[in-house]
């Protein structure tokens, strides 16, 4: 116990000593803290002053570096001048651009020792050298061998091999100082004039190249117009104009990509210049086609109609393309509008002139034994068969002419006539064509001196009209253009022609077989009737050797033959039965079967 008490007392003594030492250390630390605070207050103003000096030192260093850089640029001005005057060399476009950029930077900082006018002239010279390179590459891309006429092609935009050279030049030209972007730059105005001239040259070269590519096919179109189907020529012209518009669109896209001055007004002005030679080519080709149509309107009327329809279908496309031209070109004449007016005038002339040609067909009488198809009959069918292929053009032109005004000199008022009021104007026109053709055929038939032949002539021509337009047209859409009154006119004319044929060819024959009570007392009358019958029958057979009936319609000819058999053979059989007990009946030339066979032979050829 005593040992433990002694240890405790020793520990307490040590603890007291430690506590005293800690108090002295705390006092010393508090003294250090007070001294450090006083030191910080003394040093803080010195620290702030040092920061200000550091910033000033940095500014001085940067200024000295800039001065040194400007001094270096000034020393290199002679080198840049030599490079600019030499012009851009192959593979050194970037070096040339950097030299121009350094000169523009010198002008922008307006160094005190800089000859501003001389430097501006160097910048202007550099711009001119670059535009010369630009023009040279564009000229190279706007030359070469054009596609052969007649081949399907769309003009290529630009040779892809030249774009790596041209595109960087265009990109840099667009960064050159202009009055709108750098009003204080002394060379801005002259650079603008240089770029305008280059852009004008671009438009001229691309426009002439487009013409070179298009004119071969345009000339081929005109040369072949006299030997190719006029309708096909009109369609080829439409395709050519569409190709021209497609080429113009491609050139517009290329212009936006490659023009040095890319503002909308500058692009529009350049595009207007580019389109000038193209529009001249269009006017030239169209004028040649119009002159050809004027030489022979009846021959080339469908060329005018087809071309007119083609231009009508492209009118919106045309206006869209030409609307991209600048205001300087908007006041120019509208080539499409002028062309449409000229073609429409020809179309308006063609309708009454064709109708007049059909009417004049009545003057072509020909031989009295002629039973062939008239030229105006076949031309009428060919004309009407083609109308559906240019229906929109025909309808547009007829409305411009006025309903009924195609009847020249007949005093018909617009919109008046004996046609269905609810029919279309094309139906009215076709009705007048067909009725005029029927009238001309009837006039020719009535004027012939040998009526039996004229009846065959009328039947053949009217039946052919009816067959080709109403019963079996080559183009089913023709039927849709025939109004009810037109259909009735064809059917009525056919019935009348067929009745006339039977009346003039078989009525005299049938009259010899009729019974007359007065003839019963006269025994020789029956013999005379047989004699008269066979004389007329032989004459009928001989006539039909020259006058073929419905030779263009085997089915119709067979139907006519059946009707003739039903008309003649039963009557002849009854008459011979009544006279079989007579003495002369044994000497009858032909039996009923022979008469029927000979009649069938007339309609089986």
Secondary structure, DSSP 4 states (H G I P E B T S, - for coil): -HHHHHHHHHHHHHHHHHHHHHHHHHHHHHHHHHHHHHHHHHHHHHHHHHHHHHHHHHHHHHHHHHHHHHHHHHHHHHHHHHHHHH-PPTT-HHHHHHHHHHHHHHHHHT-TT--HHHHHHHHHHHHHHHHHHHHHHHHHHT-SPPPPTTS-----SS-HHHHHHHHHHHHHHTTS--TTT-TT-TTHHHHHHHHHHHHHHHHHHHHHHHHHHHHHHHHHHHHHTTTS-HHHHHHHHHHHHHHHHHHHHHHHHHHHHH-S--SHHHHHHHHHHHHHHHHHHHHHHHHHHHHHHHHTHHHHHHHHHHHHHHHHHTHHHHHHHHTTS-HHHHTS--HHHHHHHHHHHHHHHHHHHHHHHHHHGGG----TT--SPPHHHHHHHHHHHHHGGGHHHHHHHHHHH-TTTTSTTTTPPTT-SSS-TTS-HHHHHHHHHHHHHHHHHHHHHHH-S-HHHHHHHHHHHHHHHHIIIIIS-SSGGGGGG--HHHHHHHHHHHHHHHHHHHHHHHHHHHHTT---GGGGG-THHHHHHHHHHHHHHHHHHHHHHHS-SSTT-HHHHHHHHHHHHHHHHHHHHHHHHHTTTSGGGGG-SS-HHHHHHHHHHHT--
